[in-house]
Amino acid sequence: TSFDFSGKRVVVTGAGRGIGRDLVIALVAAKAQVVAVSRTQAHLDSLAAQLGATAKASLQTVAVDLGDWDATRAALANLGPVDGLVNNAGVACLENFLEMTKEGLNTTLDVNLSGVLNVSQLVAQGMVKRGKGGSIVNVSSQASMAALASHTAYAASKAGVDMASRVMALELGKHNIRVNCVNPTVVLTDMSMHWLDPVKGGPMMSKIPLGRFAEVKEVVDAILFLLSDNAAMINAVTLPVDGGFLST
Ligand code: NDP
């Protein structure tokens, strides 16, 4: 990677698998100190093992259910100095609107929206107190801006993240804290394997001008850019990483 995060401490949520896990590995390679937050301790242990002994010195792990507001506050109470935050943890409870359940809706909003605001507020309070500014990147989705069947709760949560990020950016700008979103198209992780079904995935892929889904690395690179000082004047944007899907 060409990014240099030496001297920076970055919190990454949803670090156990998928995009978040590769992001942590890229950040450690770019010399960041990383606090990796995820629900399942075993996934964090396997991440630490993958990073190996030397890199492990750059990694701190916290296992918590980010859908639980109070447990999250308690788990992150003594976070220490933070320069960057990536709210990447997310769930996709896909249900047709007419069959949508209270549980599916609540879990989605608790993790994808309230969880993001909770961690962002905690981290931003620390950043303001410290007075050194900071960068927050929220992993949203193309589903915040384009209607996709069975995505009611997910889309509402991500659209909420997009707009909340703009308000956070508005209020936090005077503290030199930037808040941006990345909005990926389909990335083939555990969350999105259902898109491999050609009946579902084919029409989606055909609407992407580049004719393919996104690679995890392509999302990670966009996050690293917005997180870094290279993006010092970029604030309150929603950056599609979608091969052009949202433009059509
Ligand atoms: P994965 O399902 O591969 O990984 C999700 C990660 O989030 C896991 O590490 C999981 O923890 C963690 N997580 C989920 N719920 C909680 C919770 N309640 N508390 C703490 N951690 C939690 O998903 P992706 O890597 O694909 O997704 C990452 C982000 O990208 C999400 O916000 C998603 O909405 C977004 N996105 C994904 C797309 C895709 O096609 N994959 C497209 C557009 C956006 P654990 O390992 O413990 O289960």
py3Dmol code that shows the C-alpha trace and the ligand (Angstrom):
import py3Dmol

protein = """\
ATOM      1  CA  THR A   1       0.000   0.000   0.000  1.00  0.00           C
ATOM      2  CA  SER A   2       1.116   3.562  -0.637  1.00  0.00           C
ATOM      3  CA  PHE A   3      -0.596   4.933   2.462  1.00  0.00           C
ATOM      4  CA  ASP A   4       1.353   5.879   5.569  1.00  0.00           C
ATOM      5  CA  PHE A   5      -0.564   5.811   8.833  1.00  0.00           C
ATOM      6  CA  SER A   6       2.452   5.801  11.136  1.00  0.00           C
ATOM      7  CA  GLY A   7       1.668   7.529  14.418  1.00  0.00           C
ATOM      8  CA  LYS A   8      -2.081   7.143  13.804  1.00  0.00           C
ATOM      9  CA  ARG A   9      -4.472   5.109  15.903  1.00  0.00           C
ATOM     10  CA  VAL A  10      -7.525   3.817  14.026  1.00  0.00           C
ATOM     11  CA  VAL A  11     -10.655   2.026  15.251  1.00  0.00           C
ATOM     12  CA  VAL A  12     -12.230  -0.436  12.789  1.00  0.00           C
ATOM     13  CA  THR A  13     -15.588  -2.077  13.505  1.00  0.00           C
ATOM     14  CA  GLY A  14     -16.655  -5.352  11.916  1.00  0.00           C
ATOM     15  CA  ALA A  15     -13.000  -6.304  11.851  1.00  0.00           C
ATOM     16  CA  GLY A  16     -13.484 -10.056  12.197  1.00  0.00           C
ATOM     17  CA  ARG A  17     -14.413 -10.896   8.618  1.00  0.00           C
ATOM     18  CA  GLY A  18     -14.892  -9.470   5.149  1.00  0.00           C
ATOM     19  CA  ILE A  19     -14.042  -5.869   4.290  1.00  0.00           C
ATOM     20  CA  GLY A  20     -13.179  -4.911   7.873  1.00  0.00           C
ATOM     21  CA  ARG A  21     -10.673  -7.714   8.277  1.00  0.00           C
ATOM     22  CA  ASP A  22      -8.775  -6.827   5.096  1.00  0.00           C
ATOM     23  CA  LEU A  23      -8.911  -3.169   6.094  1.00  0.00           C
ATOM     24  CA  VAL A  24      -7.203  -3.932   9.408  1.00  0.00           C
ATOM     25  CA  ILE A  25      -4.488  -5.908   7.617  1.00  0.00           C
ATOM     26  CA  ALA A  26      -3.933  -2.993   5.197  1.00  0.00           C
ATOM     27  CA  LEU A  27      -3.831  -0.461   8.040  1.00  0.00           C
ATOM     28  CA  VAL A  28      -1.298  -2.496  10.012  1.00  0.00           C
ATOM     29  CA  ALA A  29       0.811  -2.794   6.826  1.00  0.00           C
ATOM     30  CA  ALA A  30       0.580   1.013   6.556  1.00  0.00           C
ATOM     31  CA  LYS A  31       1.982   1.253  10.127  1.00  0.00           C
ATOM     32  CA  ALA A  32      -1.223   2.245  11.935  1.00  0.00           C
ATOM     33  CA  GLN A  33      -2.086   1.191  15.461  1.00  0.00           C
ATOM     34  CA  VAL A  34      -5.456  -0.519  15.137  1.00  0.00           C
ATOM     35  CA  VAL A  35      -8.288  -1.201  17.551  1.00  0.00           C
ATOM     36  CA  ALA A  36     -10.265  -4.003  15.896  1.00  0.00           C
ATOM     37  CA  VAL A  37     -13.857  -4.281  17.115  1.00  0.00           C
ATOM     38  CA  SER A  38     -16.160  -7.148  16.192  1.00  0.00           C
ATOM     39  CA  ARG A  39     -18.848  -9.347  17.669  1.00  0.00           C
ATOM     40  CA  THR A  40     -17.080 -12.713  17.714  1.00  0.00           C
ATOM     41  CA  GLN A  41     -13.869 -13.099  19.717  1.00  0.00           C
ATOM     42  CA  ALA A  42     -12.804 -16.156  17.687  1.00  0.00           C
ATOM     43  CA  HIS A  43     -12.763 -14.075  14.493  1.00  0.00           C
ATOM     44  CA  LEU A  44     -10.609 -11.433  16.186  1.00  0.00           C
ATOM     45  CA  ASP A  45      -8.263 -14.151  17.501  1.00  0.00           C
ATOM     46  CA  SER A  46      -7.874 -15.545  14.007  1.00  0.00           C
ATOM     47  CA  LEU A  47      -7.150 -12.037  12.683  1.00  0.00           C
ATOM     48  CA  ALA A  48      -4.454 -11.562  15.334  1.00  0.00           C
ATOM     49  CA  ALA A  49      -2.972 -14.963  14.447  1.00  0.00           C
ATOM     50  CA  GLN A  50      -2.950 -14.067  10.750  1.00  0.00           C
ATOM     51  CA  LEU A  51      -1.105 -10.821  11.481  1.00  0.00           C
ATOM     52  CA  GLY A  52       1.661 -12.674  13.288  1.00  0.00           C
ATOM     53  CA  ALA A  53       3.823 -11.744  16.256  1.00  0.00           C
ATOM     54  CA  THR A  54       5.407  -8.497  15.042  1.00  0.00           C
ATOM     55  CA  ALA A  55       2.241  -6.983  13.627  1.00  0.00           C
ATOM     56  CA  LYS A  56       0.276  -8.101  16.651  1.00  0.00           C
ATOM     57  CA  ALA A  57       1.956  -5.316  18.617  1.00  0.00           C
ATOM     58  CA  SER A  58      -0.066  -2.913  16.451  1.00  0.00           C
ATOM     59  CA  LEU A  59      -3.364  -4.614  17.179  1.00  0.00           C
ATOM     60  CA  GLN A  60      -5.813  -4.356  20.051  1.00  0.00           C
ATOM     61  CA  THR A  61      -9.098  -6.278  19.880  1.00  0.00           C
ATOM     62  CA  VAL A  62     -12.503  -5.660  21.447  1.00  0.00           C
ATOM     63  CA  ALA A  63     -15.380  -8.160  21.146  1.00  0.00           C
ATOM     64  CA  VAL A  64     -18.804  -6.581  21.603  1.00  0.00           C
ATOM     65  CA  ASP A  65     -22.277  -6.634  20.049  1.00  0.00           C
ATOM     66  CA  LEU A  66     -22.472  -3.172  18.489  1.00  0.00           C
ATOM     67  CA  GLY A  67     -26.255  -3.524  18.349  1.00  0.00           C
ATOM     68  CA  ASP A  68     -26.218  -3.218  22.159  1.00  0.00           C
ATOM     69  CA  TRP A  69     -25.819   0.503  22.932  1.00  0.00           C
ATOM     70  CA  ASP A  70     -24.825   0.176  26.607  1.00  0.00           C
ATOM     71  CA  ALA A  71     -22.534  -2.828  26.150  1.00  0.00           C
ATOM     72  CA  THR A  72     -20.753  -0.917  23.389  1.00  0.00           C
ATOM     73  CA  ARG A  73     -20.306   2.165  25.607  1.00  0.00           C
ATOM     74  CA  ALA A  74     -18.877  -0.049  28.357  1.00  0.00           C
ATOM     75  CA  ALA A  75     -16.553  -2.000  26.055  1.00  0.00           C
ATOM     76  CA  LEU A  76     -15.132   1.164  24.464  1.00  0.00           C
ATOM     77  CA  ALA A  77     -15.060   3.325  27.608  1.00  0.00           C
ATOM     78  CA  ASN A  78     -11.259   3.425  27.828  1.00  0.00           C
ATOM     79  CA  LEU A  79     -10.481   3.694  24.156  1.00  0.00           C
ATOM     80  CA  GLY A  80      -7.564   6.119  24.482  1.00  0.00           C
ATOM     81  CA  PRO A  81      -6.438   8.513  21.740  1.00  0.00           C
ATOM     82  CA  VAL A  82      -8.039   7.934  18.331  1.00  0.00           C
ATOM     83  CA  ASP A  83      -7.192   9.577  14.984  1.00  0.00           C
ATOM     84  CA  GLY A  84      -9.477   7.580  12.724  1.00  0.00           C
ATOM     85  CA  LEU A  85     -12.665   5.535  12.908  1.00  0.00           C
ATOM     86  CA  VAL A  86     -14.124   3.219  10.291  1.00  0.00           C
ATOM     87  CA  ASN A  87     -17.696   2.159  11.040  1.00  0.00           C
ATOM     88  CA  ASN A  88     -17.755  -0.957   8.893  1.00  0.00           C
ATOM     89  CA  ALA A  89     -19.740  -3.497  10.951  1.00  0.00           C
ATOM     90  CA  GLY A  90     -23.072  -4.247   9.374  1.00  0.00           C
ATOM     91  CA  VAL A  91     -25.779  -6.829   8.928  1.00  0.00           C
ATOM     92  CA  ALA A  92     -28.122  -7.529   6.038  1.00  0.00           C
ATOM     93  CA  CYS A  93     -31.459  -9.030   7.119  1.00  0.00           C
ATOM     94  CA  LEU A  94     -33.065  -9.251   3.704  1.00  0.00           C
ATOM     95  CA  GLU A  95     -36.848  -9.579   3.822  1.00  0.00           C
ATOM     96  CA  ASN A  96     -39.575  -8.660   1.383  1.00  0.00           C
ATOM     97  CA  PHE A  97     -41.353  -5.571   2.677  1.00  0.00           C
ATOM     98  CA  LEU A  98     -44.712  -7.328   3.117  1.00  0.00           C
ATOM     99  CA  GLU A  99     -43.043 -10.009   5.253  1.00  0.00           C
ATOM    100  CA  MET A 100     -40.630  -7.719   7.095  1.00  0.00           C
ATOM    101  CA  THR A 101     -40.299  -8.624  10.790  1.00  0.00           C
ATOM    102  CA  LYS A 102     -39.860  -6.412  13.827  1.00  0.00           C
ATOM    103  CA  GLU A 103     -36.742  -8.418  14.710  1.00  0.00           C
ATOM    104  CA  GLY A 104     -35.173  -7.983  11.282  1.00  0.00           C
ATOM    105  CA  LEU A 105     -35.916  -4.277  11.235  1.00  0.00           C
ATOM    106  CA  ASN A 106     -34.726  -3.628  14.788  1.00  0.00           C
ATOM    107  CA  THR A 107     -31.502  -5.623  14.446  1.00  0.00           C
ATOM    108  CA  THR A 108     -30.686  -3.847  11.205  1.00  0.00           C
ATOM    109  CA  LEU A 109     -31.285  -0.393  12.633  1.00  0.00           C
ATOM    110  CA  ASP A 110     -29.553  -1.201  15.942  1.00  0.00           C
ATOM    111  CA  VAL A 111     -26.336  -2.387  14.278  1.00  0.00           C
ATOM    112  CA  ASN A 112     -26.198  -0.446  11.012  1.00  0.00           C
ATOM    113  CA  LEU A 113     -27.510   2.918  12.193  1.00  0.00           C
ATOM    114  CA  SER A 114     -27.623   3.286  15.997  1.00  0.00           C
ATOM    115  CA  GLY A 115     -24.360   1.349  16.333  1.00  0.00           C
ATOM    116  CA  VAL A 116     -22.621   3.720  13.931  1.00  0.00           C
ATOM    117  CA  LEU A 117     -23.931   6.804  15.720  1.00  0.00           C
ATOM    118  CA  ASN A 118     -23.065   5.391  19.137  1.00  0.00           C
ATOM    119  CA  VAL A 119     -19.430   4.605  18.295  1.00  0.00           C
ATOM    120  CA  SER A 120     -19.072   7.827  16.294  1.00  0.00           C
ATOM    121  CA  GLN A 121     -20.306   9.956  19.174  1.00  0.00           C
ATOM    122  CA  LEU A 122     -18.013   8.233  21.672  1.00  0.00           C
ATOM    123  CA  VAL A 123     -14.992   8.554  19.384  1.00  0.00           C
ATOM    124  CA  ALA A 124     -15.801  12.134  18.322  1.00  0.00           C
ATOM    125  CA  GLN A 125     -16.130  13.223  21.957  1.00  0.00           C
ATOM    126  CA  GLY A 126     -12.615  11.900  22.538  1.00  0.00           C
ATOM    127  CA  MET A 127     -11.294  13.561  19.371  1.00  0.00           C
ATOM    128  CA  VAL A 128     -12.759  16.940  20.368  1.00  0.00           C
ATOM    129  CA  LYS A 129     -11.272  16.677  23.847  1.00  0.00           C
ATOM    130  CA  ARG A 130      -7.871  15.754  22.404  1.00  0.00           C
ATOM    131  CA  GLY A 131      -7.975  18.642  19.924  1.00  0.00           C
ATOM    132  CA  LYS A 132      -6.074  16.973  17.092  1.00  0.00           C
ATOM    133  CA  GLY A 133      -8.954  16.463  14.662  1.00  0.00           C
ATOM    134  CA  GLY A 134      -9.751  13.157  13.051  1.00  0.00           C
ATOM    135  CA  SER A 135     -11.369  11.264  10.228  1.00  0.00           C
ATOM    136  CA  ILE A 136     -14.463   9.076  10.347  1.00  0.00           C
ATOM    137  CA  VAL A 137     -15.412   6.826   7.430  1.00  0.00           C
ATOM    138  CA  ASN A 138     -18.772   5.066   7.427  1.00  0.00           C
ATOM    139  CA  VAL A 139     -19.289   2.029   5.235  1.00  0.00           C
ATOM    140  CA  SER A 140     -22.680   2.632   3.694  1.00  0.00           C
ATOM    141  CA  SER A 141     -23.925   1.011   0.467  1.00  0.00           C
ATOM    142  CA  GLN A 142     -25.295   1.659  -2.998  1.00  0.00           C
ATOM    143  CA  ALA A 143     -28.533   0.472  -1.379  1.00  0.00           C
ATOM    144  CA  SER A 144     -28.782   3.844   0.396  1.00  0.00           C
ATOM    145  CA  MET A 145     -29.500   5.491  -2.952  1.00  0.00           C
ATOM    146  CA  ALA A 146     -30.914   2.810  -5.273  1.00  0.00           C
ATOM    147  CA  ALA A 147     -33.994   0.710  -4.522  1.00  0.00           C
ATOM    148  CA  LEU A 148     -33.132  -2.989  -4.324  1.00  0.00           C
ATOM    149  CA  ALA A 149     -35.841  -5.579  -3.617  1.00  0.00           C
ATOM    150  CA  SER A 150     -35.888  -7.034  -0.059  1.00  0.00           C
ATOM    151  CA  HIS A 151     -33.603  -4.258   1.173  1.00  0.00           C
ATOM    152  CA  THR A 152     -36.162  -2.062   3.010  1.00  0.00           C
ATOM    153  CA  ALA A 153     -34.563  -2.176   6.460  1.00  0.00           C
ATOM    154  CA  TYR A 154     -31.011  -2.296   5.103  1.00  0.00           C
ATOM    155  CA  ALA A 155     -31.605   0.629   2.728  1.00  0.00           C
ATOM    156  CA  ALA A 156     -33.241   2.690   5.463  1.00  0.00           C
ATOM    157  CA  SER A 157     -30.297   2.031   7.782  1.00  0.00           C
ATOM    158  CA  LYS A 158     -27.731   2.996   5.140  1.00  0.00           C
ATOM    159  CA  ALA A 159     -29.656   6.078   3.967  1.00  0.00           C
ATOM    160  CA  GLY A 160     -29.764   7.052   7.631  1.00  0.00           C
ATOM    161  CA  VAL A 161     -25.999   6.671   7.852  1.00  0.00           C
ATOM    162  CA  ASP A 162     -25.480   8.830   4.740  1.00  0.00           C
ATOM    163  CA  MET A 163     -27.555  11.699   6.082  1.00  0.00           C
ATOM    164  CA  ALA A 164     -26.373  11.420   9.681  1.00  0.00           C
ATOM    165  CA  SER A 165     -22.794  11.569   8.366  1.00  0.00           C
ATOM    166  CA  ARG A 166     -23.535  14.906   6.708  1.00  0.00           C
ATOM    167  CA  VAL A 167     -24.923  16.343   9.924  1.00  0.00           C
ATOM    168  CA  MET A 168     -21.948  15.006  11.891  1.00  0.00           C
ATOM    169  CA  ALA A 169     -19.614  16.584   9.329  1.00  0.00           C
ATOM    170  CA  LEU A 170     -21.470  19.882   9.693  1.00  0.00           C
ATOM    171  CA  GLU A 171     -21.150  19.919  13.482  1.00  0.00           C
ATOM    172  CA  LEU A 172     -17.645  18.469  13.743  1.00  0.00           C
ATOM    173  CA  GLY A 173     -15.925  20.474  11.000  1.00  0.00           C
ATOM    174  CA  LYS A 174     -14.849  23.181  13.407  1.00  0.00           C
ATOM    175  CA  HIS A 175     -12.914  20.521  15.303  1.00  0.00           C
ATOM    176  CA  ASN A 176     -11.178  19.416  12.088  1.00  0.00           C
ATOM    177  CA  ILE A 177     -13.015  16.101  12.191  1.00  0.00           C
ATOM    178  CA  ARG A 178     -14.091  14.898   8.746  1.00  0.00           C
ATOM    179  CA  VAL A 179     -16.966  12.450   8.215  1.00  0.00           C
ATOM    180  CA  ASN A 180     -17.398  10.628   4.898  1.00  0.00           C
ATOM    181  CA  CYS A 181     -19.123   7.532   3.528  1.00  0.00           C
ATOM    182  CA  VAL A 182     -18.163   4.890   1.009  1.00  0.00           C
ATOM    183  CA  ASN A 183     -21.073   3.301  -0.845  1.00  0.00           C
ATOM    184  CA  PRO A 184     -19.990   0.015  -2.417  1.00  0.00           C
ATOM    185  CA  THR A 185     -21.859  -2.105  -4.893  1.00  0.00           C
ATOM    186  CA  VAL A 186     -21.917  -5.878  -4.306  1.00  0.00           C
ATOM    187  CA  VAL A 187     -18.652  -7.232  -2.855  1.00  0.00           C
ATOM    188  CA  LEU A 188     -18.497 -11.000  -2.550  1.00  0.00           C
ATOM    189  CA  THR A 189     -18.130 -11.545   1.193  1.00  0.00           C
ATOM    190  CA  ASP A 190     -20.109 -13.791   3.565  1.00  0.00           C
ATOM    191  CA  MET A 191     -22.849 -11.141   3.582  1.00  0.00           C
ATOM    192  CA  SER A 192     -23.445 -11.100  -0.122  1.00  0.00           C
ATOM    193  CA  MET A 193     -23.018 -14.639  -1.441  1.00  0.00           C
ATOM    194  CA  HIS A 194     -26.713 -14.615  -2.413  1.00  0.00           C
ATOM    195  CA  TRP A 195     -25.719 -12.363  -5.325  1.00  0.00           C
ATOM    196  CA  LEU A 196     -23.863 -15.353  -6.837  1.00  0.00           C
ATOM    197  CA  ASP A 197     -27.300 -16.679  -7.875  1.00  0.00           C
ATOM    198  CA  PRO A 198     -27.302 -15.738 -11.577  1.00  0.00           C
ATOM    199  CA  VAL A 199     -31.058 -15.009 -11.502  1.00  0.00           C
ATOM    200  CA  LYS A 200     -30.371 -12.296  -8.931  1.00  0.00           C
ATOM    201  CA  GLY A 201     -26.765 -11.381  -9.631  1.00  0.00           C
ATOM    202  CA  GLY A 202     -26.986 -11.318 -13.426  1.00  0.00           C
ATOM    203  CA  PRO A 203     -29.399  -8.372 -13.701  1.00  0.00           C
ATOM    204  CA  MET A 204     -27.455  -6.477 -11.004  1.00  0.00           C
ATOM    205  CA  MET A 205     -24.131  -7.005 -12.770  1.00  0.00           C
ATOM    206  CA  SER A 206     -25.639  -5.964 -16.096  1.00  0.00           C
ATOM    207  CA  LYS A 207     -26.518  -2.578 -14.552  1.00  0.00           C
ATOM    208  CA  ILE A 208     -22.897  -1.951 -13.509  1.00  0.00           C
ATOM    209  CA  PRO A 209     -21.113  -0.156 -16.376  1.00  0.00           C
ATOM    210  CA  LEU A 210     -17.829  -1.936 -15.552  1.00  0.00           C
ATOM    211  CA  GLY A 211     -19.677  -5.256 -15.758  1.00  0.00           C
ATOM    212  CA  ARG A 212     -18.457  -6.772 -12.508  1.00  0.00           C
ATOM    213  CA  PHE A 213     -18.863  -6.619  -8.728  1.00  0.00           C
ATOM    214  CA  ALA A 214     -16.341  -4.800  -6.505  1.00  0.00           C
ATOM    215  CA  GLU A 215     -13.276  -6.473  -4.989  1.00  0.00           C
ATOM    216  CA  VAL A 216     -12.754  -6.167  -1.235  1.00  0.00           C
ATOM    217  CA  LYS A 217      -9.442  -4.399  -1.919  1.00  0.00           C
ATOM    218  CA  GLU A 218     -11.194  -1.757  -4.025  1.00  0.00           C
ATOM    219  CA  VAL A 219     -13.441  -0.862  -1.095  1.00  0.00           C
ATOM    220  CA  VAL A 220     -10.503  -0.957   1.338  1.00  0.00           C
ATOM    221  CA  ASP A 221      -8.504   1.438  -0.877  1.00  0.00           C
ATOM    222  CA  ALA A 222     -11.379   3.941  -0.990  1.00  0.00           C
ATOM    223  CA  ILE A 223     -11.708   3.779   2.802  1.00  0.00           C
ATOM    224  CA  LEU A 224      -7.951   4.253   3.288  1.00  0.00           C
ATOM    225  CA  PHE A 225      -8.007   7.308   1.032  1.00  0.00           C
ATOM    226  CA  LEU A 226     -10.894   9.018   2.847  1.00  0.00           C
ATOM    227  CA  LEU A 227      -9.358   8.116   6.208  1.00  0.00           C
ATOM    228  CA  SER A 228      -5.956   9.548   5.277  1.00  0.00           C
ATOM    229  CA  ASP A 229      -4.645  13.103   5.244  1.00  0.00           C
ATOM    230  CA  ASN A 230      -4.569  12.813   1.416  1.00  0.00           C
ATOM    231  CA  ALA A 231      -8.312  13.524   1.662  1.00  0.00           C
ATOM    232  CA  ALA A 232      -7.868  16.481   4.042  1.00  0.00           C
ATOM    233  CA  MET A 233     -10.365  18.698   2.163  1.00  0.00           C
ATOM    234  CA  ILE A 234     -12.883  15.937   1.396  1.00  0.00           C
ATOM    235  CA  ASN A 235     -15.757  16.067   3.835  1.00  0.00           C
ATOM    236  CA  ALA A 236     -19.397  14.958   3.990  1.00  0.00           C
ATOM    237  CA  VAL A 237     -19.274  12.968   0.758  1.00  0.00           C
ATOM    238  CA  THR A 238     -20.891   9.663  -0.154  1.00  0.00           C
ATOM    239  CA  LEU A 239     -18.351   8.003  -2.437  1.00  0.00           C
ATOM    240  CA  PRO A 240     -19.749   5.231  -4.620  1.00  0.00           C
ATOM    241  CA  VAL A 241     -17.391   2.284  -5.178  1.00  0.00           C
ATOM    242  CA  ASP A 242     -19.791   0.801  -7.648  1.00  0.00           C
ATOM    243  CA  GLY A 243     -18.308   0.672 -11.140  1.00  0.00           C
ATOM    244  CA  GLY A 244     -20.830   3.351 -12.114  1.00  0.00           C
ATOM    245  CA  PHE A 245     -24.026   1.561 -10.957  1.00  0.00           C
ATOM    246  CA  LEU A 246     -25.522   4.612  -9.250  1.00  0.00           C
ATOM    247  CA  SER A 247     -25.025   6.786 -12.322  1.00  0.00           C
ATOM    248  CA  THR A 248     -27.358   4.733 -14.512  1.00  0.00           C
TER     249      THR A 248
END
"""
ligand_1 = """\
48
NDP
P -19.345 -9.574 6.519
O -20.652 -10.203 6.829
O -18.321 -10.329 5.746
O -18.660 -9.029 7.866
C -19.393 -8.241 8.750
C -18.554 -7.920 9.961
O -19.343 -7.074 10.829
C -18.166 -9.147 10.751
O -16.855 -9.041 11.227
C -19.171 -9.131 11.899
O -18.689 -9.671 13.096
C -19.378 -7.654 12.123
N -20.641 -7.434 12.793
C -21.884 -7.707 12.332
N -22.792 -7.438 13.272
C -22.114 -7.016 14.357
C -22.496 -6.622 15.656
N -23.781 -6.627 16.058
N -21.534 -6.247 16.522
C -20.244 -6.257 16.158
N -19.810 -6.635 14.940
C -20.735 -7.013 14.063
O -19.764 -8.236 5.753
P -18.964 -7.267 4.752
O -17.525 -7.254 5.037
O -19.426 -7.560 3.385
O -19.637 -5.873 5.149
C -18.931 -4.798 5.736
C -19.738 -3.529 5.528
O -19.872 -3.290 4.123
C -21.166 -3.607 6.083
O -21.501 -2.384 6.690
C -22.006 -3.817 4.842
O -23.328 -3.355 5.006
C -21.221 -3.013 3.831
N -21.475 -3.379 2.443
C -21.272 -4.660 2.001
C -21.537 -4.991 0.701
C -21.369 -6.374 0.187
O -21.844 -6.651 -0.929
N -20.692 -7.268 0.892
C -22.025 -3.977 -0.266
C -22.175 -2.669 0.278
C -21.915 -2.392 1.587
P -18.507 -11.263 13.306
O -17.300 -11.658 12.541
O -18.325 -11.412 14.744
O -19.758 -11.895 12.796
"""
view = py3Dmol.view(width=600, height=400)
view.addModel(protein, "pdb")
view.setStyle({"model": 0}, {"cartoon": {"style": "trace"}})
view.addModel(ligand_1, "xyz")
view.setStyle({"model": 1}, {"stick": {}})
view.zoomTo()
view.show()
